[in-house]
């Protein structure tokens, strides 16, 4: 099956680079777990046979000790608009959020509040609840429309002289709304606070300019649009100007100034190495090299253009074929406000999602009524999107009979 939009898509050739399966008719969840690249099969085999199998512990000296920093720089350059020396790959998103939120609030002593929106991802909210309890801080909640997201006006109303840190997502996990990072960062700085952006649903698919926008801190995962695989490590960005001020709370040996000194006390390393804790997840970093190659080849502007075309296709198709069943669009219609997934809403979508999975069409469900169509531009065709949407229509028809 070929859709006419696939024949004119300048990035259509990239889809063949990803592993295909006869157990998947349409994969619409690339915003949760990206497809693997075929090139990664050879890279993983080479890693096991050579880097690990032949070089063994020598690989630590040859490449692995620096890998969290060199790979972090590559992520920063290719996807984040970040100059070298400001990114590192380590831990999970949850752990990096904890370390950097703790470091940030401690860098603003005397300030008693952390600002976050109620519709942010649960991990971000849960971590903040724990840190607020640990440090005797107050959470100031921003109430947002779940179909959109956090606006500059809402942030202006929430921050003040007591704000230590603002924690927000560039792309809302539920609606796909893109926040105005540059303006909100400036508003936060005017209040004297720091800001941390969660990039989990934007890295690799939404052009981002962390340096130009004067962002303080950012954290993101690598298993969504960066296609690092299940459990792939997260990355962190800390602006160069801020690095000496931040002292992360999990003081492991890999973050020490001299890793092999086996010193009696902890002395943090200069630069981004200070944000490491334990042994880096080297094996989990291996697939990232291939996807970063592909992203760099395709170019972020082209990826963004296809993302917008795919999401617009979902919205238009839903308006024409699903609205009659009571389906509504729970994502922004304006292109400059929309990330790379579209949430459709209907009371039956929990059941519909289960039935779709049984028929090898894979979107995901977000409470209470959202069918989330995740569109990873380099691995997704318009034909599979239409096939999936047609099956949504067919199942809604069956349920109505």
C-alpha positions as CSV (number, residue, x, y, z in Angstrom):
1,X,0.0,0.0,0.0
2,X,1.4,3.4,-1.0
3,X,-0.1,6.8,-0.3
4,X,0.3,9.6,-2.8
5,X,2.0,11.7,-0.1
6,X,4.7,9.1,0.3
7,X,5.6,9.5,-3.4
8,X,6.3,13.2,-2.9
9,X,7.9,12.9,0.5
10,X,11.6,13.9,0.2
11,X,12.4,11.8,3.3
12,X,10.6,8.7,2.1
13,X,13.8,6.8,1.5
14,X,14.7,6.8,5.2
15,X,11.8,4.6,6.2
16,X,13.5,1.6,4.6
17,X,16.5,1.9,6.9
18,X,14.4,0.8,9.9
19,X,13.7,-2.8,10.8
20,X,10.4,-3.9,9.5
21,X,8.2,-6.7,11.0
22,X,5.3,-8.7,9.6
23,X,3.9,-8.4,13.1
24,X,3.3,-4.7,12.7
25,X,0.8,-3.3,10.2
26,X,1.1,0.3,11.4
27,X,3.5,1.6,14.1
28,X,2.1,4.9,15.6
29,X,4.0,5.0,18.8
30,X,7.4,6.2,17.8
31,X,7.1,8.9,20.4
32,X,7.2,6.2,23.1
33,X,9.8,3.8,21.6
34,X,11.5,4.4,18.3
35,X,12.0,1.6,15.7
36,X,15.5,0.2,15.5
37,X,17.7,0.9,12.5
38,X,19.0,-2.0,10.5
39,X,22.5,-0.5,10.8
40,X,22.3,-1.1,14.6
41,X,22.3,-4.8,14.1
42,X,25.9,-4.7,12.8
43,X,27.0,-2.0,15.2
44,X,25.8,-4.1,18.2
45,X,27.5,-7.2,16.9
46,X,30.7,-5.3,16.3
47,X,30.5,-3.9,19.8
48,X,30.2,-7.3,21.3
49,X,32.9,-9.0,19.2
50,X,35.4,-6.1,19.1
51,X,34.9,-3.3,21.6
52,X,33.9,-5.6,24.4
53,X,35.0,-9.0,23.2
54,X,38.5,-8.2,21.9
55,X,39.5,-4.9,23.5
56,X,37.8,-5.8,26.8
57,X,38.8,-3.4,29.7
58,X,41.1,-1.5,27.3
59,X,38.0,0.0,25.7
60,X,37.6,2.1,28.8
61,X,40.9,3.9,28.1
62,X,40.3,3.9,24.4
63,X,36.8,5.3,24.2
64,X,34.3,4.5,27.0
65,X,35.5,6.9,29.7
66,X,34.8,9.8,27.4
67,X,31.8,8.4,25.7
68,X,29.2,10.1,27.9
69,X,30.7,13.5,27.0
70,X,31.5,12.9,23.3
71,X,28.1,11.4,22.7
72,X,26.5,14.2,24.7
73,X,28.2,16.7,22.6
74,X,26.9,15.0,19.4
75,X,23.3,15.0,20.7
76,X,23.7,18.7,21.6
77,X,25.1,19.6,18.1
78,X,22.8,17.5,16.0
79,X,19.5,18.1,17.9
80,X,19.6,20.7,20.6
81,X,21.5,23.7,19.3
82,X,24.1,23.3,22.1
83,X,27.8,24.0,21.8
84,X,30.3,21.4,23.0
85,X,30.9,20.9,26.7
86,X,27.3,21.3,27.8
87,X,25.8,17.9,27.4
88,X,26.3,14.5,28.9
89,X,24.7,11.0,28.6
90,X,24.0,9.2,31.8
91,X,21.4,7.5,34.0
92,X,17.7,7.5,33.3
93,X,15.5,10.6,32.8
94,X,14.2,10.2,36.3
95,X,17.6,10.1,37.9
96,X,19.0,13.0,35.9
97,X,15.9,15.1,36.7
98,X,16.4,14.4,40.4
99,X,20.1,15.3,40.3
100,X,19.7,18.5,38.4
101,X,16.5,19.7,40.2
102,X,18.2,19.2,43.5
103,X,21.3,21.0,42.3
104,X,19.3,23.9,40.9
105,X,17.2,24.6,44.0
106,X,20.3,24.4,46.2
107,X,21.9,27.0,43.8
108,X,19.1,29.4,44.7
109,X,19.3,29.5,48.5
110,X,16.6,31.5,50.3
111,X,14.0,30.9,47.5
112,X,11.2,28.6,48.6
113,X,9.1,27.7,45.6
114,X,9.3,25.5,42.5
115,X,6.9,26.1,39.6
116,X,5.5,23.2,37.5
117,X,2.3,22.6,35.6
118,X,-0.2,20.0,36.7
119,X,-0.3,18.3,33.3
120,X,3.4,17.7,33.2
121,X,4.6,14.1,32.9
122,X,4.1,12.1,36.2
123,X,7.8,11.5,36.7
124,X,8.6,15.3,36.7
125,X,5.7,15.9,39.2
126,X,6.6,13.0,41.5
127,X,10.2,14.0,41.7
128,X,9.3,17.5,42.5
129,X,7.0,16.4,45.2
130,X,9.8,14.4,46.8
131,X,12.4,17.1,46.5
132,X,10.0,19.7,47.9
133,X,9.5,17.5,50.9
134,X,13.2,16.9,51.3
135,X,14.2,20.6,51.1
136,X,11.2,22.2,52.8
137,X,10.0,23.9,49.6
138,X,6.6,24.7,48.2
139,X,5.3,23.6,44.8
140,X,3.4,26.3,42.9
141,X,1.2,24.6,40.4
142,X,0.2,26.0,37.0
143,X,-3.2,24.9,35.8
144,X,-3.4,24.4,32.1
145,X,-5.9,23.3,29.5
146,X,-4.9,19.6,28.8
147,X,-5.5,20.2,25.1
148,X,-2.9,22.9,24.9
149,X,-0.1,23.7,27.4
150,X,1.8,26.3,29.4
151,X,1.7,29.8,28.1
152,X,4.1,32.7,28.8
153,X,1.3,34.5,30.6
154,X,0.7,31.6,33.0
155,X,4.4,31.5,33.8
156,X,4.4,35.3,34.4
157,X,1.6,34.9,36.9
158,X,3.3,32.0,38.7
159,X,6.9,33.2,39.2
160,X,8.2,35.8,41.6
161,X,10.9,36.6,44.2
162,X,10.4,33.2,46.0
163,X,10.8,31.1,42.8
164,X,13.9,29.0,42.8
165,X,13.2,26.8,39.8
166,X,10.7,26.4,37.0
167,X,10.3,22.9,35.5
168,X,8.3,22.5,32.2
169,X,8.2,20.3,29.1
170,X,9.0,21.7,25.7
171,X,6.4,19.4,24.2
172,X,3.4,18.3,26.4
173,X,3.3,14.6,26.6
174,X,-0.5,14.5,26.4
175,X,-1.5,17.1,23.8
176,X,1.8,17.7,21.9
177,X,1.7,21.4,22.6
178,X,5.0,23.2,22.1
179,X,5.8,25.7,24.7
180,X,7.5,29.0,23.9
181,X,10.9,28.1,25.4
182,X,12.6,31.3,24.6
183,X,10.0,33.6,26.0
184,X,9.2,31.5,29.1
185,X,13.0,31.2,29.8
186,X,13.3,35.0,29.7
187,X,10.3,35.5,32.0
188,X,11.8,33.0,34.4
189,X,15.2,34.8,34.4
190,X,13.5,38.1,35.0
191,X,12.3,36.7,38.3
192,X,15.8,35.5,39.3
193,X,14.9,31.8,39.0
194,X,16.5,29.0,37.0
195,X,14.6,26.9,34.5
196,X,14.8,23.2,33.6
197,X,13.2,22.0,30.3
198,X,12.1,18.4,29.8
199,X,12.9,17.6,26.2
200,X,11.7,14.0,26.1
201,X,9.0,14.6,23.5
202,X,11.0,17.1,21.4
203,X,14.6,15.9,21.1
204,X,15.3,14.8,17.6
205,X,12.0,16.0,16.1
206,X,11.5,19.6,17.1
207,X,14.3,22.1,16.2
208,X,15.7,23.4,19.5
209,X,18.2,26.2,20.2
210,X,19.2,25.8,23.9
211,X,22.2,28.1,23.7
212,X,20.4,30.8,21.7
213,X,17.4,30.7,24.0
214,X,19.6,31.1,27.1
215,X,18.2,27.9,28.6
216,X,19.8,26.9,32.0
217,X,19.2,23.1,32.2
218,X,17.5,20.5,30.1
219,X,17.0,16.7,30.4
220,X,15.7,14.3,27.8
221,X,15.4,10.6,27.0
222,X,16.9,8.8,24.0
223,X,14.5,6.0,23.3
224,X,11.8,8.0,21.6
225,X,12.8,10.1,18.6
226,X,16.5,9.3,19.1
227,X,15.8,5.6,18.7
228,X,18.2,4.4,21.3
229,X,16.1,1.4,22.3
230,X,14.3,0.3,25.5
231,X,16.1,1.6,28.6
232,X,18.5,3.7,26.6
233,X,20.1,6.4,28.8
234,X,19.0,9.9,29.2
235,X,21.0,13.1,28.4
236,X,21.4,16.4,30.3
237,X,22.3,19.9,29.2
238,X,23.7,22.5,31.6
239,X,24.7,25.9,30.3
240,X,28.5,26.5,30.6
241,X,27.9,29.6,32.7
242,X,26.0,27.6,35.3
243,X,28.1,24.4,35.6
244,X,30.4,25.7,38.4
245,X,27.3,26.6,40.5
246,X,25.6,23.2,40.4
247,X,26.6,20.5,42.8
248,X,24.6,17.3,42.1
249,X,23.6,15.2,45.1
250,X,24.6,11.7,43.9
251,X,28.4,12.0,44.3
252,X,29.7,8.9,42.6
253,X,33.2,8.1,41.5
254,X,32.7,8.9,37.8
255,X,31.9,12.5,38.7
256,X,35.1,13.0,40.6
257,X,37.9,15.3,39.5
258,X,40.3,12.3,39.5
259,X,38.2,9.2,38.8
260,X,41.1,6.8,39.8
261,X,42.5,8.7,42.8
262,X,40.3,6.7,45.1
263,X,40.4,9.8,47.3
264,X,39.1,10.1,50.8
265,X,36.7,12.9,49.9
266,X,34.7,13.9,46.9
267,X,36.0,16.7,44.7
268,X,33.7,17.3,41.7
269,X,35.2,17.3,38.2
270,X,35.1,20.4,36.1
271,X,32.5,20.6,33.3
272,X,29.8,18.1,32.6
273,X,31.6,15.1,34.0
274,X,30.6,16.4,37.5
275,X,27.0,15.3,36.7
276,X,28.0,11.7,36.2
277,X,27.6,9.3,39.2
278,X,28.2,5.6,38.5
279,X,29.6,3.6,35.7
280,X,28.1,4.9,32.4
281,X,25.6,2.7,30.5
282,X,28.0,2.1,27.6
283,X,26.0,-0.7,26.0
284,X,22.8,1.4,26.1
285,X,24.6,4.2,24.2
286,X,25.6,2.0,21.2
287,X,22.4,2.4,19.0
288,X,22.4,6.2,19.4
289,X,25.3,6.7,17.0
290,X,23.3,5.3,14.1
291,X,20.2,7.5,14.7
292,X,22.3,10.6,15.1
293,X,23.9,9.8,11.8
294,X,20.5,9.6,10.2
295,X,19.1,12.7,11.8
296,X,22.2,14.7,10.7
297,X,21.8,13.4,7.2
298,X,18.1,14.2,6.9
299,X,18.5,17.6,8.7
300,X,16.3,18.9,11.5
301,X,14.4,21.3,9.2
302,X,13.4,18.5,6.9
303,X,12.4,16.3,9.8
304,X,10.2,19.1,11.2
305,X,8.6,19.6,7.9
306,X,7.6,16.0,7.6
307,X,6.4,15.9,11.2
308,X,4.1,18.7,10.5
309,X,2.8,17.1,7.3
310,X,2.1,13.8,9.2
311,X,0.4,15.5,12.1
312,X,-1.7,17.6,9.8
313,X,-2.7,14.5,7.9
314,X,-4.0,12.9,11.1
315,X,-6.0,16.0,12.0
316,X,-7.5,16.4,8.6
317,X,-8.3,12.7,8.3
318,X,-9.9,12.7,11.8
319,X,-12.0,15.7,11.0
320,X,-13.3,14.1,7.8
321,X,-13.8,10.5,8.9
322,X,-13.9,10.2,12.7
323,X,-15.6,13.4,13.9
324,X,-19.0,11.8,13.1
325,X,-18.3,9.2,15.8
326,X,-17.7,12.0,18.4
327,X,-13.9,12.0,18.1
328,X,-12.3,15.3,18.8
329,X,-8.7,16.5,18.4
330,X,-6.9,17.1,21.7
331,X,-3.8,18.7,20.1
332,X,-3.1,22.1,18.8
333,X,-4.1,22.8,15.2
334,X,-1.7,25.6,14.8
335,X,1.6,24.3,13.3
336,X,3.9,26.4,15.5
337,X,2.2,25.0,18.6
338,X,2.2,21.3,17.6
339,X,4.9,18.7,18.2
340,X,5.1,15.3,16.5
341,X,2.1,13.5,18.0
342,X,-1.6,14.0,17.8
343,X,-4.0,13.0,20.6
344,X,-7.5,12.1,19.5
345,X,-10.2,11.9,22.1
346,X,-13.2,9.6,22.6
347,X,-14.7,7.8,25.6
348,X,-14.1,4.4,23.9
349,X,-10.5,4.9,23.1
350,X,-9.1,2.7,25.9
351,X,-11.0,-0.3,24.5
352,X,-10.2,0.8,20.9
353,X,-6.5,0.9,21.7
354,X,-6.6,-2.7,23.0
355,X,-8.4,-3.8,19.8
356,X,-5.9,-2.0,17.6
357,X,-3.0,-3.7,19.3
358,X,-4.6,-7.1,18.8
359,X,-4.7,-6.3,15.0
360,X,-1.1,-5.2,14.9
361,X,-1.7,-1.4,14.8
362,X,0.2,0.2,17.6
363,X,-0.7,3.6,18.9
364,X,-0.9,4.3,22.7
365,X,-3.6,5.4,25.2
366,X,-3.3,8.3,27.6
367,X,-5.8,8.6,30.5
368,X,-8.7,9.4,30.5
369,X,-9.7,9.2,26.8
370,X,-6.7,10.0,24.6
371,X,-5.6,7.9,21.6
372,X,-2.1,9.2,21.0
373,X,-0.8,9.0,17.4
374,X,3.0,9.2,17.6
375,X,4.7,10.1,14.3
376,X,8.4,9.6,14.1
377,X,9.1,11.3,10.8
378,X,12.0,9.2,9.5
379,X,10.4,5.8,10.1
380,X,6.7,6.5,9.5
381,X,4.9,6.5,6.1
382,X,1.6,8.2,5.3
383,X,0.3,4.9,4.1
384,X,0.7,3.2,7.5
385,X,-0.9,6.2,9.2
386,X,-3.9,6.0,7.0
387,X,-4.2,2.3,7.5
388,X,-4.2,2.8,11.3
389,X,-6.8,5.6,11.1
390,X,-9.0,3.5,8.9
391,X,-8.9,0.7,11.5
392,X,-9.9,3.2,14.2
393,X,-12.9,4.1,12.1
394,X,-13.7,0.4,11.5
395,X,-13.5,-0.4,15.2
396,X,-15.7,2.5,16.2
397,X,-18.2,1.3,13.7
398,X,-18.2,-2.2,15.2
399,X,-18.6,-0.8,18.7
400,X,-21.6,1.3,17.6
401,X,-23.5,-1.6,16.0
